[in-house]
Amino acid sequence: MNRFAMLFAVTALVLAVPAAAQTQTPAAPVTYPPYGRIITLAEAKIAVAAAEAEARKNGWNVVVIVVEPTGALVAAEKMDGTQYGSIDVATGKAETAARFRRPTLAFQQAVRDGNLNSIFTGAMALEGGELLIIDGQVVGAIGVSGATAAQDGQIARAGAAAVLK
C-alpha cells in the first residue's frame, strides 16, 4: 500500500472512532403530570396560608401568588414590608410553573447548565414556582418572591404540600 493510501486509511479510522463513540441511545421522553380541574379558592387559600406560615416561621417577607393551570390569578398575598417588585416576580414564577407543568427550579438549573432556551420562551428561571397537584393532576401553581430564590422555593413547596392529595 502506498503512503498516501495508508495515511488516508489511518485518518479515516481516527475520525470514525470519535463519531461512533458519540452515538447515544435516545433518552426516554420526559413526562409531566397532566392538567386537571382548576384549583378552588378554598384550596388556594390553604396553599397561601401554609406558605405564609413557612415565611413567618423564618422571618421572611414575601409575596405569594396562586394561579390556575392557565396562569390566571386565583389568590394573592403581599406580606407587610415586601418589596413591590416581588409581585411581578412571584406572578411570573406561578405562571411559568403552571404553563410548563414543572417547578421553576428546572429552568433555573437549565440556565446554570448553559441552556438559555428557557429564558427565550418567557419562562421565569428562578426557584420559587411550584405545581399544585391534586389527584395526580396539575390544578394550578404557586409562586413566591421576596427572599432568596432558595428560600422562595422552600416557602412555595410548603404551600404546595398543603394541598397535595
CORQUIDA-V10241 format. One record per helix or strand of 3 or more residues. SS is the DSSP state (A for helix, B for strand). FROM is the first residue (numbers start at 1). LEN is the number of residues. If there is no record, write none. Layout:
BEGIN
ss = <SS & SS>
from = <FROM & FROM>
len = <LEN & LEN>
END
This chain:
BEGIN
ss = <A & A & B & B & A & A & A & B & B & A>
from = <3 & 41 & 63 & 73 & 85 & 104 & 117 & 129 & 137 & 149>
len = <19 & 18 & 5 & 6 & 16 & 9 & 4 & 6 & 9 & 15>
END
